[in-house]
């Protein structure tokens, strides 16, 4: 799709979710209004509309194969792939390639960047994280807080080859100090965790979002809900754990078995989080091992595997997530579907019309 300069304001007569009545919506510049705008071009006369999906765990700075991108054009291409799938806002959960120039660019989804991942030395994907020793991580995360758009990303655990299993990246006091240092700089903190041990520390420290969170327990879920910590399960990513385990069987059998167990129990973890009142966010983990443009598949898993009801899921993946990221409710972003996604989640696979930043996108 190509972004076209609007020749006139836009008019859509659609069901504006979460409401159940047909509304006349006008897009005037980069704002929507329900007040008539003279001269508006009617571009839709039916359908179900919402302000786009939000991919809250996405990496447009990482290409397939877990390698950093090398140009802004690569980032644009990946972002447009997500956009054409109906994702009009992205929280980029860590990028080794900085791209502040794309924030606010026409044709690009709303971007909220988390700066560069902060990870333990030799304990993460090579070339992707900003690798730190324990005495460096607090300062590194505080610095990254000034380089993103209000978020930072901390890698809380990874395989420890000496132990042959998942283990926290840093001691609990270091993880806690790093989280608090970034928050003191005004940033919110997203923390990658797979293991039980690391996620317990992260929740107690008061991180703002748990990414993946396969090691969560019922007690931790209650504390997460009480503290307002979100969960971004990235269920597409967790589906790859069997492949990861198979590759690790020969050298790290304990780690391989652990990953399989985490995968098997994860749908129940996500459902329990939802039932405990934890805010569950849509995130694909696109970049590296997951293709871009798969928000609809992540929604399918959240609905079918984890059992999150469709109406609540659509809200969580769209307007509620935009509010969480601090996006104004009247921005000129609209995706129209022919069917009601609250009834049939699969409807989000086929956007019928997209308006981004007040501009109609056409094939």
C-alpha positions as CSV (number, residue, x, y, z in Angstrom):
1,X,0.0,0.0,0.0
2,X,1.1,3.6,-0.6
3,X,0.3,6.6,1.5
4,X,-1.5,9.3,-0.6
5,X,-1.8,12.9,0.2
6,X,-5.4,13.5,1.1
7,X,-7.1,15.9,-1.3
8,X,-9.9,16.4,1.2
9,X,-11.0,15.4,4.6
10,X,-12.4,11.8,4.9
11,X,-15.8,10.5,5.9
12,X,-16.6,6.9,7.0
13,X,-20.0,5.6,8.0
14,X,-19.2,2.5,10.0
15,X,-19.7,0.8,13.4
16,X,-17.1,2.4,15.6
17,X,-16.0,-0.1,18.1
18,X,-16.6,-0.7,21.0
19,X,-20.0,0.9,20.2
20,X,-22.7,-1.1,18.4
21,X,-24.3,1.7,16.4
22,X,-23.4,3.1,13.0
23,X,-21.4,6.3,13.3
24,X,-20.4,9.0,10.9
25,X,-16.7,9.5,11.5
26,X,-14.7,12.4,9.9
27,X,-10.9,12.5,9.5
28,X,-9.7,16.0,9.3
29,X,-5.9,16.2,9.2
30,X,-4.5,13.8,11.8
31,X,-7.6,13.9,14.0
32,X,-11.0,12.2,13.9
33,X,-14.2,13.8,14.9
34,X,-17.9,13.0,14.9
35,X,-18.8,16.5,13.8
36,X,-19.5,16.9,10.1
37,X,-16.5,18.3,8.1
38,X,-17.6,20.1,4.9
39,X,-16.2,18.6,1.7
40,X,-15.2,15.3,3.3
41,X,-14.8,12.4,0.8
42,X,-16.8,9.3,1.7
43,X,-14.4,6.3,1.7
44,X,-16.5,3.7,3.6
45,X,-20.2,3.2,4.0
46,X,-20.2,-0.1,5.9
47,X,-18.0,-2.2,8.2
48,X,-16.6,-2.3,11.7
49,X,-13.8,0.1,12.5
50,X,-11.3,0.6,15.3
51,X,-8.1,2.7,15.6
52,X,-5.8,-0.1,14.4
53,X,-4.1,-2.9,16.3
54,X,-1.1,-2.4,18.5
55,X,1.9,-4.7,18.4
56,X,3.4,-4.1,21.8
57,X,6.4,-6.4,21.3
58,X,7.9,-5.9,17.9
59,X,11.4,-5.3,16.5
60,X,11.6,-3.3,13.3
61,X,15.3,-2.9,13.9
62,X,16.0,-6.7,13.6
63,X,15.8,-8.7,10.4
64,X,14.9,-12.3,9.9
65,X,17.7,-14.5,11.4
66,X,18.3,-12.3,14.4
67,X,20.6,-9.8,12.7
68,X,20.5,-6.0,13.1
69,X,19.0,-4.1,10.1
70,X,21.5,-2.0,8.2
71,X,19.4,1.0,7.0
72,X,16.3,3.1,7.6
73,X,14.8,1.6,4.5
74,X,14.8,-1.9,6.1
75,X,13.0,-0.5,9.1
76,X,10.5,1.2,6.9
77,X,9.8,-2.0,5.0
78,X,9.3,-4.0,8.2
79,X,7.1,-1.4,9.7
80,X,4.9,-1.2,6.5
81,X,4.5,-5.0,6.6
82,X,3.0,-4.6,10.0
83,X,0.9,-1.6,9.0
84,X,-0.6,-3.4,6.1
85,X,-1.8,-6.1,8.5
86,X,-3.7,-3.5,10.4
87,X,-1.1,-2.6,13.0
88,X,-1.1,1.2,13.3
89,X,1.0,1.5,16.5
90,X,4.1,-0.4,17.5
91,X,6.1,-0.5,20.7
92,X,9.5,-1.6,19.5
93,X,10.8,-3.7,22.4
94,X,14.5,-3.1,21.7
95,X,16.6,-2.4,18.6
96,X,20.3,-2.5,18.0
97,X,19.8,0.0,15.2
98,X,18.5,3.5,16.2
99,X,15.9,5.0,14.0
100,X,14.4,8.1,15.6
101,X,13.9,9.6,12.2
102,X,11.0,7.3,11.6
103,X,9.0,8.5,14.5
104,X,6.2,10.6,13.1
105,X,7.0,9.8,9.4
106,X,4.0,9.5,7.0
107,X,3.1,6.0,6.2
108,X,4.8,4.5,9.3
109,X,2.7,3.3,12.3
110,X,2.9,5.2,15.5
111,X,6.3,4.2,17.1
112,X,7.2,3.9,20.7
113,X,10.8,2.8,20.9
114,X,12.6,1.1,23.8
115,X,16.1,1.9,22.8
116,X,18.8,-0.9,22.8
117,X,18.2,-4.1,24.7
118,X,20.4,-4.3,27.8
119,X,21.7,-7.8,28.4
120,X,24.4,-9.7,30.3
121,X,27.7,-10.2,28.5
122,X,27.8,-13.4,26.4
123,X,24.3,-14.3,27.5
124,X,22.1,-13.1,24.7
125,X,21.7,-13.2,20.9
126,X,25.0,-12.1,19.4
127,X,25.0,-8.6,18.0
128,X,21.5,-7.8,19.2
129,X,21.8,-6.7,22.9
130,X,24.0,-4.1,24.5
131,X,26.0,-6.5,26.6
132,X,27.0,-5.4,30.1
133,X,28.8,-6.7,33.1
134,X,26.9,-6.6,36.5
135,X,28.5,-3.3,37.5
136,X,27.5,-1.7,34.2
137,X,23.9,-2.6,33.8
138,X,22.3,0.0,36.1
139,X,24.1,2.9,34.3
140,X,23.4,1.4,30.8
141,X,19.7,1.1,31.4
142,X,19.5,4.6,32.8
143,X,21.2,5.9,29.6
144,X,18.9,3.9,27.4
145,X,16.0,5.6,29.2
146,X,17.0,8.8,27.5
147,X,17.4,7.3,24.0
148,X,13.9,5.8,23.4
149,X,10.4,7.0,23.6
150,X,9.6,6.4,27.2
151,X,10.5,2.7,27.4
152,X,13.6,0.6,28.0
153,X,14.2,-3.2,27.5
154,X,16.1,-5.4,30.0
155,X,16.9,-9.0,29.3
156,X,16.1,-10.6,32.6
157,X,17.3,-14.2,31.8
158,X,18.8,-16.4,29.2
159,X,20.5,-19.8,29.0
160,X,23.5,-20.1,31.3
161,X,25.7,-22.6,29.5
162,X,27.7,-23.2,32.6
163,X,24.6,-24.3,34.5
164,X,23.0,-25.9,31.4
165,X,19.6,-24.2,32.0
166,X,17.8,-20.9,32.1
167,X,19.1,-18.5,34.7
168,X,18.7,-14.8,35.6
169,X,21.0,-12.5,33.7
170,X,22.0,-10.7,36.9
171,X,21.6,-11.1,40.6
172,X,18.2,-9.9,42.0
173,X,19.7,-6.7,43.6
174,X,21.2,-5.7,40.2
175,X,18.0,-6.4,38.2
176,X,16.0,-4.4,40.8
177,X,18.5,-1.5,40.8
178,X,18.5,-1.3,37.0
179,X,14.7,-1.3,36.8
180,X,14.5,1.5,39.4
181,X,17.2,3.5,37.8
182,X,15.4,3.6,34.4
183,X,12.1,4.4,36.1
184,X,13.9,7.3,38.0
185,X,14.8,8.7,34.5
186,X,11.1,8.7,33.6
187,X,11.1,5.5,31.5
188,X,8.9,2.4,31.8
189,X,10.7,-0.9,31.9
190,X,9.9,-4.0,29.8
191,X,11.7,-7.1,30.9
192,X,12.3,-10.3,29.0
193,X,11.9,-13.4,31.1
194,X,11.3,-17.1,30.4
195,X,12.3,-18.6,33.8
196,X,10.5,-18.8,37.1
197,X,13.4,-17.3,39.1
198,X,13.9,-14.2,37.0
199,X,10.2,-13.3,36.6
200,X,9.7,-13.5,40.4
201,X,12.4,-10.9,40.9
202,X,11.1,-8.7,38.1
203,X,7.6,-8.6,39.4
204,X,8.8,-7.9,43.0
205,X,10.9,-5.0,41.6
206,X,7.9,-3.5,39.9
207,X,8.8,-3.6,36.2
208,X,6.1,-2.1,34.0
209,X,5.7,-5.1,31.7
210,X,6.8,-8.7,31.6
211,X,7.7,-9.9,28.2
212,X,6.9,-13.6,27.5
213,X,6.5,-14.5,31.2
214,X,6.4,-18.3,30.8
215,X,7.6,-18.8,34.3
216,X,4.8,-17.0,36.0
217,X,2.9,-18.6,38.9
218,X,-0.6,-17.8,40.3
219,X,0.9,-15.9,43.3
220,X,2.9,-13.8,41.0
221,X,-0.1,-13.1,38.8
222,X,-2.0,-11.7,41.7
223,X,0.9,-9.4,42.6
224,X,1.3,-8.3,38.9
225,X,-2.4,-7.3,38.8
226,X,-2.1,-5.4,42.1
227,X,1.0,-3.5,40.8
228,X,-0.5,-2.8,37.4
229,X,2.3,-4.8,35.6
230,X,1.3,-5.8,32.0
231,X,2.0,-9.2,30.4
232,X,3.0,-9.4,26.8
233,X,2.9,-13.2,26.2
234,X,4.2,-13.3,22.6
235,X,2.5,-16.7,22.1
236,X,3.9,-17.0,18.6
237,X,7.4,-16.9,20.0
238,X,6.6,-19.5,22.7
239,X,5.3,-21.9,19.9
240,X,9.0,-22.1,18.8
241,X,10.2,-23.6,22.1
242,X,10.0,-27.2,20.8
243,X,12.4,-26.3,18.0
244,X,14.7,-24.5,20.4
245,X,14.6,-27.5,22.7
246,X,15.3,-29.9,19.8
247,X,18.4,-28.0,18.8
248,X,19.6,-27.9,22.5
249,X,19.0,-31.6,23.3
250,X,22.5,-32.9,22.8
251,X,24.4,-30.2,24.7
252,X,21.8,-28.9,27.2
253,X,19.2,-31.5,27.9
254,X,18.0,-29.9,31.2
255,X,17.5,-26.6,29.4
256,X,15.7,-28.4,26.5
257,X,13.3,-30.2,28.9
258,X,12.7,-26.9,30.8
259,X,11.7,-25.1,27.6
260,X,9.3,-27.9,26.6
261,X,7.6,-27.7,30.0
262,X,7.3,-24.0,29.8
263,X,5.7,-24.2,26.4
264,X,3.2,-26.9,27.4
265,X,1.9,-24.9,30.4
266,X,1.9,-21.5,28.8
267,X,-1.7,-21.2,27.5
268,X,-2.9,-21.9,31.0
269,X,-0.5,-19.2,32.4
270,X,-1.9,-16.6,30.0
271,X,-5.5,-17.5,30.8
272,X,-4.8,-17.4,34.5
273,X,-3.2,-14.0,34.1
274,X,-6.3,-12.7,32.3
275,X,-8.5,-14.1,35.0
276,X,-6.3,-12.6,37.7
277,X,-6.9,-9.1,36.2
278,X,-3.4,-8.7,34.6
279,X,-3.6,-6.6,31.5
280,X,-2.6,-8.9,28.7
281,X,-1.2,-7.1,25.6
282,X,-0.8,-8.2,22.0
283,X,2.8,-8.7,21.0
284,X,4.2,-10.8,18.2
285,X,8.0,-10.5,18.9
286,X,8.4,-9.9,15.2
287,X,12.0,-9.6,14.1
288,X,14.6,-12.4,14.5
289,X,12.8,-15.7,14.5
290,X,9.2,-14.3,13.9
291,X,8.0,-12.7,10.7
292,X,6.4,-9.3,10.7
293,X,2.7,-8.9,9.9
294,X,1.5,-11.7,12.2
295,X,-0.7,-9.8,14.7
296,X,-3.8,-11.7,13.6
297,X,-2.1,-15.0,14.3
298,X,-1.1,-13.8,17.8
299,X,-4.7,-12.8,18.4
300,X,-5.9,-16.2,17.3
301,X,-3.6,-17.9,19.8
302,X,-4.7,-15.5,22.6
303,X,-8.3,-16.4,21.8
304,X,-8.2,-20.1,20.9
305,X,-5.3,-21.3,23.0
306,X,-5.5,-19.0,26.0
307,X,-9.3,-18.6,25.9
308,X,-9.4,-14.8,26.1
309,X,-12.9,-13.8,25.0
310,X,-13.0,-12.1,21.6
311,X,-14.7,-8.8,22.6
312,X,-12.2,-8.2,25.5
313,X,-9.3,-9.3,23.3
314,X,-10.1,-6.8,20.5
315,X,-10.3,-4.0,23.1
316,X,-7.0,-5.0,24.7
317,X,-5.3,-5.2,21.2
318,X,-6.5,-1.9,20.0
319,X,-7.8,1.2,21.9
320,X,-6.9,0.0,25.4
321,X,-3.3,-0.6,24.2
322,X,-3.1,2.8,22.6
323,X,-4.2,4.4,25.8
324,X,-1.5,2.3,27.7
325,X,1.2,3.7,25.3
326,X,-0.1,7.3,25.8
327,X,-1.6,7.8,22.3
328,X,-4.4,10.3,22.1
329,X,-7.8,8.8,21.4
330,X,-8.7,11.1,18.5
331,X,-5.6,10.5,16.3
332,X,-6.4,10.0,12.6
333,X,-5.9,6.2,12.6
334,X,-8.7,3.8,11.5
335,X,-8.9,0.2,10.3
336,X,-12.2,-1.0,8.8
337,X,-13.1,-4.7,8.6
338,X,-16.0,-6.3,6.7
339,X,-16.9,-8.5,9.7
340,X,-17.1,-7.7,13.4
341,X,-13.8,-9.0,15.0
342,X,-15.6,-9.2,18.4
343,X,-17.7,-12.0,16.9
344,X,-15.0,-13.5,14.7
345,X,-11.4,-12.7,15.7
346,X,-10.3,-14.0,12.2
347,X,-11.8,-10.8,10.7
348,X,-8.6,-8.9,11.7
349,X,-6.7,-11.0,9.0
350,X,-8.4,-8.9,6.3
351,X,-8.4,-5.2,6.7
352,X,-10.8,-3.7,4.2
353,X,-9.5,-0.1,4.6
354,X,-6.7,1.6,6.4
355,X,-6.4,5.3,7.4
356,X,-3.1,6.2,9.0
357,X,-2.2,9.7,10.2
358,X,-5.2,11.0,8.4
359,X,-4.2,9.6,5.1
360,X,-6.1,6.8,3.2
361,X,-3.9,4.0,2.1
362,X,-4.6,2.3,-1.2
363,X,-3.2,-0.8,-2.9
